[in-house]
Amino acid sequence: MNGFKHFLQIIWMLAWIEWAPGAVVAPPWADPKLNPCANEPRGWQLLYWPPDGKCYKIFQLGHPCPDDMELSPAATTAGAIQKLSAECKCPPKTAQSARDGRCYELFTSGPCEKGHYFGPDEYSTNSTVRRQWGICKQSKKCGKTNEVFWPKDGKCYDKLTRGPCPRGQLLTVGSNDKLAVCKCNDKYELGDYNYGGGKGCFQHFTKGPCTERGHLFLPDKTCGCSEQLPHYHNTTKMCFEIGSIGPCDIGEHFQLDATGNRGLCVCKKNNIRYKGDSKCYRPYTQGPCEAGDILVNATSCISNPCNKSHLFFPESQRCYRIGTRGPCGADRVVTFDFETRPSVDGISYNGVCGCERDTGCFVKSENECGDREPDRVLFRKKCYKLYTQGPCSRGAWILPKRAKKVDEIWTEKKSRDGYCDCMPGYTKIIRTKNERLIAECLSPTVRLAEYLTRNFVN
């Protein structure tokens, strides 16, 4: 595991290298002018730590950082001058909690209460805040009793199916926090799905560990096929997974018929069967049509009505430029239909409304900051998500105004107002700018640089 982590760190370091024709530029910390440790043996693996003037191994977990953080380089460019600093950051796949400042593994229970998981705070992670923050999020309640919530993609999956798990593991829940996990063992409920004593756990009636085409993994832990199974395909005399492409053509998948007793090839969701060749295609792609035309229904192709950089909206029969408001609502713009896979379905000219990249669909008008959104507050007559940077300056985030001697953030009789304050680890200072007093939030590295300038630079 440590070797794999070291490999990932090396890959991360290589991302700093700029490739040019016939030359390779070393990463910033290999420059002795920026990093005094670069002159040491194997100095490209060392980083200078100003508080004690010593050299430490890059990406080292613990000292001089807290035991749950690692030493990381932070390179910045001010005009033509490149600067390098060292900072303590959470390791990959973890994030820092504002509750106690510690790092926790993402998508686990972390520091959260029951029914919640620790996930990335997308709104506070942006170009001005390099640090990865995490917050406690409420687990989604799934519609079916046998479903479990997988926080990494926000979807529900049937328990004891592969779902989002790697090959050889099935989806179940942890014994302590009841969060979804991918596991395989020969105990309890997973024992019925374990194949060959340690070769992996596989869902019944799937391809699973079977190598012969047309065979499925059966409940008796063998690979086989029977014409009594609904997975049986009459033409090929083989068995295939329900929902897979099976023996079907592109644009189709193998599904049960209306009786549920026999599998057959049907068009995939959102595809239509074109009567001209009886094959399935995604509408608003070229499909079976001539170059410059798009398929609009089971019988018709039309000339693509949209100019370059525009997409078609079937409801209004009009084209709108990508990235504009078009027919979309507040905080949404015209974007591609990302459910269409160009390599399989072809290029889609169907337009949909998606979130603006700058706002992430989280800024709302005052009258939309209602009781159904308890994690949002009003700031300057707009609604923002709590604990995000929002309209605040660099190093600050939105906090709720609390009433004195009241534990709750608000009640029905209290206002839903928020204010900007410095994030944990940042220090508030008051400066005079243009004869006005302004508040700024300084990061630890900036405060350290100011300290060194005041005390050691003549």
Secondary structure, 3 states (H helix, E strand, C coil): CHHHHHHHHHHHHHCCCEEECCEEECCHHHCCCCCHHHHCCCHHHEEEECCCCEEEECCCECCCCCCCCEEEEEEEEECCEEEEEEEEECCCCEEEECCCCCEEECCECCCCCCCEEEEECCCCCECCECCCEEEEEECCCCCCCCEEEECCCCEEEECCCCCCCCCCCEEEECCCCCCEEEECCCCHHHHHHECCCCCCECCCCCCCCCCCCCCEECCCCCEECCCCCCCEECCCCEECCCCCCCCCCCCEEEEECCCCCCEEEEECCCCEEECCCCEEECCCCCCCCCCCEEECCCCCEEECCCCCCEEEECCCCEEEECCCCCCCCCCEEEEECCCCCHHHHCCCCEEEEEECCCCCCCCEEHHHCCCCCCCEEEECCEEEECCCCCCCCCCEEEEECCCCCCCCCCCCCCCCEEEEEECCCCEEEEEEECCEEEEEEECHHHHHHHHHHHHHCC
